[in-house]
């Protein structure tokens, strides 16, 4: 099975991580690998907020941003 390489920047960390995922992987697959609940983070890819079902491209740069609530 061919794999893709994705750079992931986690909010608050300076360095991006390089992850290998199966070709055709989606944002939700990335979040599962990172042990993130999709209900508590937003994901930006290519400068745009994307949905969980969005497919990842080889070489994509992804930012995972926690959703902060409160009052």
C-alpha positions in Angstrom: 0.0 0.0 0.0 1.3 3.4 -0.9 1.6 6.0 1.8 1.5 9.8 1.8 3.6 12.1 4.0 1.9 14.9 5.9 3.4 17.7 8.0 1.3 18.4 11.1 1.7 21.4 13.3 0.0 21.1 16.7 -1.2 24.3 18.3 1.4 25.6 20.8 4.3 23.6 19.5 7.0 25.2 17.5 8.0 22.2 15.4 5.9 20.3 12.9 5.7 16.5 12.9 6.0 14.4 9.8 3.4 11.6 9.6 2.9 8.8 7.1 -0.6 7.8 6.3 -2.2 5.4 3.8 -3.0 7.0 0.4 -6.6 8.2 0.5 -6.5 9.0 4.2 -8.9 11.7 5.5 -8.6 14.3 8.2 -10.4 12.0 10.6 -7.8 9.3 10.1 -5.1 11.8 10.9 -6.9 12.8 14.1 -7.3 9.2 15.1 -3.6 8.6 14.7 -2.8 11.6 16.9 -5.5 10.5 19.5 -7.5 13.7 19.0 -11.3 13.8 19.4 -12.6 15.6 16.3 -15.3 17.3 18.4 -12.7 19.4 20.3 -10.3 20.5 17.5 -10.5 22.4 14.3 -8.2 21.5 11.4 -6.7 23.9 8.9 -5.1 22.7 5.7 -3.8 25.1 3.1 -4.9 28.0 5.2 -8.6 26.9 5.2 -10.6 25.2 7.9 -11.5 21.7 6.6 -14.0 19.0 7.5 -13.2 15.5 8.8 -14.1 13.8 5.5 -11.6 15.9 3.5 -8.9 13.7 1.9 -5.3 14.5 2.5 -2.8 15.1 -0.3 0.8 14.0 -0.2 2.9 16.9 1.2 -0.1 18.6 2.8 0.6 20.9 5.7 -2.0 20.5 8.4 -2.6 22.6 11.6 -4.6 21.1 14.5 -6.2 23.8 16.7 -8.0 23.1 19.9 -11.5 24.6 20.3 -11.7 26.8 23.4 -15.1 27.4 25.0 -16.2 29.1 28.1 -17.8 32.2 29.4 
